[in-house]
Amino acid sequence: MTPPRKDPVYVTQPHLPPLDEFIPYLETIWANKTLTNGGPFHHQLEQALCDYLGVKHLSLFTNGTIALVTALQALRITGEVITTPYSFVATSHSLLWNGIKPVFADVDPVTLNLDPARIEAAITPQTTAIMPVHVYGHPCDVEAIQTIADNYNLKVIYDAAHAFGVQDAGGSILRHGDLSVLSFHATKVFNTFEGGAIICPDAKTKVRIDQLKNFGHVGEVTVVAPGINGKMSEVNAAFGLLQLKYIDQALARRAEIAALYRELLAGIDGIRCLQDAGERVANHAYFPILVEPGYPLSRDALNQKLRDHHIYARRYFFPLISEFPMYRSLASAHRDNLPVASAATQQVLCLPIYPDLRNAQVEAIAALIDIGGAPEARTESQIEAFA
Ligand SMILES: *Cc1c(COP(=O)(O)O)cnc(C)c1O
């Protein structure tokens, strides 16, 4: 007889509210027959997110990638944009979709965010903007980036796809730069199945963004720009309103899991847990560790060991964006230009973290990583906790 298969543990699992609580929202949509185009739930979610996040203006989108593409159009960005190779590929794809040349600069060894010291050297007469990413929800060095932008008259668009709910000492991290873009994809801290948003500082910019996400329409018969269809539907917006009721609970559980990992992994030679980057409120969107030379296994061997126990950690971000075929011929994509990112991409492993992950599962994962620690028998019994 084959033993029962253990439930796999993935790097994330989407948070879903009780299904019966969603039915009344659907009944409302069925009654009023407004499915999209800025209906009542769309309006309510924009307001509720402004209140929750502590931002002034926010425009909902069908996903984060279309929001990034539109953010660049809203500010009429052209030429070259300085960005990070250490991100999800959508970051620089949004530049290619606008005919903009990405220029990669290296990341900071502690935060793995775009290194301000490397930005200035990458500026050319064609540079019009900087697109940094708050990787893992850890804030970029926003002050240094703004100083460079001011000195060279550049726009700053933050890819804040990981940074839902993150605050620094002055409030929401999303208030920095000219625009910030969120993703509400299923894998993110706050999800609407698919979705995203642009955060902007003034009402005038929001009007332009709202036009661009609706084909460039400004009225029944007037079209002012080659806009796209980036609108969020009423079903997604309604779902977002319900999700928002559970977000504090979800973030609190993530914080507990992160603290437990840190405690259990603290003494292991060669395992470095990435530290927070000065946030006052963190969101624990990911739990990245770096597998350094002092550890007995390579990153990939450790990843395989976890997989053998049905634990599917992920190598975010491997490979670097600059290594994909549509980018690798750029001069800035050369590894010599990106030594820190190139090292990190070989060492990083994101461990499972999501609100429904149980402490016993975290303990079992940590025991597998702690090779010199727990005897194998104990590890095996902890793995049984998955069944
Ligand atoms: C998820 C993600 C995106 C894309 O968002 P979608 O909503 O999936 O389109 C962009 N940038 C980063 C860094 C992401 O993690």
Ligand as a Chemical Component Dictionary entry (heavy atoms), coordinates in Angstrom:
data_LIG
# 
_chem_comp.id                   LIG 
_chem_comp.type                 NON-POLYMER 
_chem_comp.pdbx_formal_charge   0 
_chem_comp.three_letter_code    LIG 
# 
loop_
_chem_comp_atom.comp_id 
_chem_comp_atom.atom_id 
_chem_comp_atom.alt_atom_id 
_chem_comp_atom.type_symbol 
_chem_comp_atom.charge 
_chem_comp_atom.model_Cartn_x 
_chem_comp_atom.model_Cartn_y 
_chem_comp_atom.model_Cartn_z 
_chem_comp_atom.pdbx_ordinal 
LIG C1 C1 C 0 3.128  40.731 -8.931  1  
LIG C2 C2 C 0 4.085  41.771 -9.411  2  
LIG C3 C3 C 0 3.799  42.600 -10.500 3  
LIG C4 C4 C 0 2.644  42.363 -11.418 4  
LIG O1 O1 O 0 1.403  42.462 -10.854 5  
LIG P1 P1 P 0 0.164  41.668 -11.538 6  
LIG O2 O2 O 0 -0.992 42.157 -10.711 7  
LIG O3 O3 O 0 0.420  40.219 -11.381 8  
LIG O4 O4 O 0 0.083  42.099 -12.952 9  
LIG C5 C5 C 0 4.688  43.620 -10.795 10 
LIG N1 N1 N 0 5.814  43.800 -10.101 11 
LIG C6 C6 C 0 6.147  43.005 -9.071  12 
LIG C7 C7 C 0 7.414  43.277 -8.310  13 
LIG C8 C8 C 0 5.302  41.949 -8.700  14 
LIG O5 O5 O 0 5.664  41.132 -7.700  15 
# 
loop_
_chem_comp_bond.comp_id 
_chem_comp_bond.atom_id_1 
_chem_comp_bond.atom_id_2 
_chem_comp_bond.value_order 
_chem_comp_bond.pdbx_ordinal 
LIG C1 C2 SING 1  
LIG C2 C3 SING 2  
LIG C2 C8 DOUB 3  
LIG C3 C4 SING 4  
LIG C3 C5 DOUB 5  
LIG C4 O1 SING 6  
LIG O1 P1 SING 7  
LIG P1 O2 DOUB 8  
LIG P1 O3 SING 9  
LIG P1 O4 SING 10 
LIG C5 N1 SING 11 
LIG N1 C6 DOUB 12 
LIG C6 C7 SING 13 
LIG C6 C8 SING 14 
LIG C8 O5 SING 15 
# 
